[in-house]
Amino acid sequence: MIYLESTRTIYVFATDVGRFQPLGKWLRFSDTWTAEQQVGGGAAPVPNLFYPKRGFGKVWRENPEVQPLLGYALSQDEQRRPLVSQQFAGGLLLNVRNVPSGTDYRGLGIYLFYSNGRFEFRYGAGE
């Protein structure tokens, strides 16, 4: 999941298994979570996994298509990373910098979210 603060938008995406350059599906949700609402989080029923928190958790809890797509969170808290976005005629480009090395996406990269609901991740692109 990626949160774009400027538009209060949460992007949910999952890759097709077994591809070198991941190509997958993405969904977009408005971030409607407020501080008065349930924070979520905490340990999941599976060891070393967690329930997502705040806006991510609200999207995860309230949209039944998201849970099987993503599963549980891999860390207890969200991670903040610099992000550059660019809207284009066929979709959205998100340049995520300093992606944590503990994920499947090692190093810098660019997400291309196409208007047909598919996305690509380009390793090492950007910067």
N, C-alpha and C positions, 0 to 999 in steps of 0.2 A: 504494500500500500504506500502511496505517496500523497502527501498533503501539500497543496499549493495555496499558501497563505493569502496571496493577493486576490484570489477568487473564492476562498473558503470552499475549495473543492478537494474531494478525496478520490484518488484514482486507485482502483483495484485491478491487479493484473496477475496472470499466471501463464507460465510458458507451456508449450507442447513439450512433452518429455522426449529426451534423447536427441535434441538438436544442438549443434555447436553454436550457431547464432540463433538464440531463442526467438521464436515466433509464437505468439500466443494471443490470448483474448483479454480485453480490458473492459471495465465498467467505470462509469463516473457517477459520483454522488455528491450532493451538496452537504457541507458540514453543518449540521443543525445542532450539534452538541453544545450545551452551555454548562457553566460551572455549577448550576443548581441541580443538574441531572446526575445520574449514577456514573461514577468514574469507571467502574469495571476493573479489570485486571485480576491479579491473583493467580495462584497455581491452577493449572488445568488438570483434568483427571489423568493425564499422561505425564510421566516424569520429565523434568527440564523443559516443559512447555507452559505457556501462560495464556490467559484470556486477554485479548487486546483491550486497551484503555481509551478513554475519552472519545473523540470523534471516530477513531478507527474502531473502537469497541462498539459504539452505537451502530455504525454501518454493519459491522460483523453480526451483531445480535438481531438487527431488524430486517435484514435482507437475506432470506433463506438461500439464495444462490451463491452468496459469498462464503459461507462456512465451508462447504465441501470444496470450493475452489482453492481456498487458502489453508484451511486447517487452523491450528492454534498459532499464537505468536511464538517466536523463537527467543525473545528476550522480554524481561519484565517491563521495560520502558521503551518508548519510542526513541529513535535516534534522529538528531537534527543534522542535516547536511545542506550545504549551499546548493541552490537549484536555479537554473536559468531556463525560462520557458519562452517559446515562440509559437504563436498560432500561425497556421498556414492553411491554404484552401482545402487540402485533403486531410487535415487533422491537427495534431499538436506535437511539438518537439519539446522534450524535457531533458536538459543536460544536467545530470546529477554528478556532483564532484565529491571526491573522497568517499566513495561507496565502501562500506565496511568490508574487510577481507574475509569475514566469517560467513559471508553469504555466497550464493552461487555466482554472483556478479562481482568479480574481482577487478579492482581498479576503476578508472574513470570510464564513463560511458554515456551514451545518448539513447533515450527511449523515443521511439517514433510511434505515436498513437494515431492510427489511421481512422478516418470517419466510418469505415466499414466494421469497426469493433475489433480489429486485429492490431497487434503491435510488434515491433522489433526492438531488440536491444543491440547496440553496436558497442562492442568492447573497445576500450582504449580511445574512443573518439572524443572529441571535445577538447577543452582546456586551451 
